[in-house]
């Protein structure tokens, strides 16, 4: 009788131990996943020259962010297209779509791909500032990845001296909210701002007789100017909200009269735009009206 009692007790304890093990295993596998980049990606993911982008961590595809990434740089007077050295501006970034979860990283570089100015946070802007490889980056925070967060904002202090055009390289993540790194869309864009210092002087000494006009017949911007140098050409078309809608390299100018043409993509709507044209670091601007 005693042996039977001991045997039954031992069997009962064994069953209880096995049940406890299974229960513990089930509990350990039901944890909630937390995205490892919830509070900002590691530096160097903007798609700038020499950098990777967010697909290094997300198994998604890269898309053009020309219409998705809405970047504005401005001050109390409104959006700007050219900066004053040493002055501080507010940068805002939003996405034209409304993803279930989102993220971003931005850096500002000069034509030598070195840091141009510095970033600092704004209360409630949903941005964290990080540094790496001599560059400054604006990143999302955990709170600003939610769809209820309207957009990101931070302060950019322009370089203390004129460094020519400054490019803001933007990478945003349109996440699908599945808790994994798969199936996301990465949008890349760049937005150029020139310096106001010495523009008039540069026009007279190096580049002059600049004109830009729009032809409705073939939806083309025609550009003509005279140059005293062989320089690299770059064009930036900006809308009246300060948003860059077209940004592209145009080859090299020759000494004398130059003519270029740009066929406008269909996504550029009718309205007034500022054409910024650069020959090396020499900038010229002209306002045009697009009316198809």
N, C-alpha and C positions, 0 to 999 in steps of 0.2 A: 504493500500500500504506500509506504514511504517512498519507494523507488518510483512508483507511478506518479506520485505528486511532484517529485523532483524533475522527472522527465517532462511532465506537462508544463511546469514552470519555465524550464529551459527553452522548450519549444515556443512558448508564448513570448518570452523575451527576445528570441531570435526573430520572430515575425515582426515584433514591434520595432526592433533595430533596423530591419530591412525597410519597413514602411517609412521610418524616420529618414533613412538615407535617400529614398526616392523623393520624399517630400522636400528634402533639402536641395536635391538636384533640380527639381522643378522650379523652386523659388530662385535659385541662383541663375537660371536661364531666362527669367522673365523681367530682367532689368530694363529700364527705359534708356534708349540710345540718346546721346547728346552729341550734336555735331561738333567735331573738333575745332572748326573754324568759326564757331558761334560768336566769338569776340574779336574777329579780325584774322585775316590770313597772314602768313609770314611775308616779309618784305620781298619785293621784286616780282610781283604778279600782275603788273599793270599792262603788259604788252608793249612797253616802251622799248626802244632799241637796246638789244642786249639782255632783255628780261624775258622771262616766261610769262604765262598768264594763268588764270584760275583753273585751266584744264589739267594743270599739274597735280591738283588734288581732286578735281571733280571730273568724272568720266562723262563730260558733256561735249557739245560742239561749239566752236567759235563762230559768232555772228558779227556783222557790222553793227556798231552801236551808234551810227550817225543819227538815226531818228529815235533810238531808244534811250540814249544817255543825254539827259537835259542838264548841261552844265552852264551856270551863269557866274560871272565874276563882276562885282559891282561895289558901289559905295552909296552914300546918302543921295547922290545925284542920279542913281540908277545904274543899269548895266554899262560896262565899259568894253571897248575893243582894243585899247592901248593903255598901258600902265605907266605910272610915274614912279621912278626909282625910289625905294625906301618907303613908299606909301602902303598902308594896309587896306585890304579889300575883303569883303565877305564872299565866300564861294558857296554856292548851293548846287546840289546835285539831286536829281530825281529821275525816275524811270517812267517812260510814257505808258508802259503797261502796268498792271497791278498783280504782280506775282504773289503766290501764297507765302513765299519766303524769299528774301533777297539779301544781297551783300555787295560790297564795293571796295575798291582800292584805287587811289589816285596819287600821282606824283607830278611835280612841275620841274621841267628840265630846260636848259638852254640849248643852243644849236650844237654844242659839244657834248650833249647828253649828261651834263653835270647839273647838280641841284641848283634851281633858280629860286632864290628866296626861301622862306620858311613857312611852316604851317603851325597853327595853334588852335586849341579847341574853343568852342562857344558853348555856354551852358544850354543844355537841351538840344544841341546839334546832333547828338547820336553818333559822334565821331571820336575815335581814339587815334592818337598820333604816334607813329613809330619811326625809327631811324635804322637804316642799313645801307652799307656800301656807299656811305657819304651822301645818301639821299634821304629825303623826308617823305613819309607816306601818310595819307589820311585813310583810315579803315572804318568799317562799320563796327558797331558794338552789338552785344546780344539783343538789347532792347530794340535797336533800329533795324533788325532783320524782319520784324513783324509787318504784316500788310497794313496795319493801322498806323504805322509810322510814315508820315507824308514824304519826307526827304531828308537828306543830310546837309549840314551847314558847318562851316569852319572858317577861320581867318587865314588869308594868305598875305604875308608881308613881302612885297616885291623886292628884288635885289637892290642893294644900296646904290649900285651904279648901273648904267645902261649896259645890258648884256644882249641886246637885240631881241628877236622874237622868243617868247617863252611858250613852250608846248605843255599843256596839261594832258597827261595820258590817263585814260579812264578805263577801268575794267569793272563791269557789274555782273552779278550772277542772278539770273532768273531761275530760282530753285523751284523744284516741284514739290518740296515738302514731304518727301517719302522717308526722311530720316537717314538716308544714305547719301553717298557722293555720286550717285548715278542719275542720268537723265536730265541734268541741268543745262541751261543755255548761258554761255558766256558772251557778253557784248563788249567789244573793244572800240574805242574812239580816241581821237586827239583833237585838242582845241587850242588854237594859237592866238596869242596876244602880243602885239608889238609894243615897243617903247615909244613914248612921246618925245624923248630927248633927241634933239638934233635932226628931227625929221625934215623940217623945212630946209635946213642947211644941206643935208644930204641930198635932197632933191635937186638943189641948184648945182652942187659940185659934182655929183656922180650920176644921178638919174633925173631926168626931167621930161616934160611934155607928155605926162601920163594921162591916158584916157581909157575908160572902160564903158562899154555900152551893150545893151541887150537887144538882140534881134529876135522878134517874134516869129519870123519866117522859119527859122530852123532851131529855135530855142537855144541860142548860143550867146555867150558873153564874148565880145571881141575886145582885146586889150592891145594898146599901142603905147610905146614909150621909147625914149632915146636913152642910151647908156654909154658911159665912158669906160666901163669895165666888162670883163667876162665874168659873170657871177651866176651862182645857182639861183634859180627862180622858184618861188613858192607862192601859192595863192590860198587865201582864206576868205570864204564868203560867209558873212555874219548877218543874221536877221535883226530886226529892231528890238528884240529882247536880249541881244548880246549873245545869242546861241550860234555856234559855228555849225553851218549846215553843209559845207563843202570845204574840204581841206586836202590839198594835193600838191605834189612836186611838179614843176613845169619844165624841167631840163635846165639848160644854161643859156644865158643871154650872150649876145655878141655886141661888139662895140658899134655904135650907130643906132639906127632905127630898128626896133624890134616889134613884131606882131605875133600875138598868140590868140588862140580861141579855145573856149571851154564849152562843151555841150552840157547843158544842165540836165541832171537826172529828173525823172518825172515826179519824184517825191518832193521836190522843191516847189512850193505853192506860189501862187501870185502874191506879189507884195513888194515892199521896199527892202533893199539889202545894201550892205556895205561891202565893197570888194577891197580886200587888203592884198596888195601885191608886194612881194619882197624880192629884191635883187641882193643876194647875200644878206646883210643886216640892214639894208636901206629899204625903208617902207614907203609905200604910196597908197592912198585910199581914194575911192570914188564911190558915190552912191548911185545905184541903179534901181530901176523899177522893172520887175518881172511881171509881164502881163501877156499871157498866151491867148 
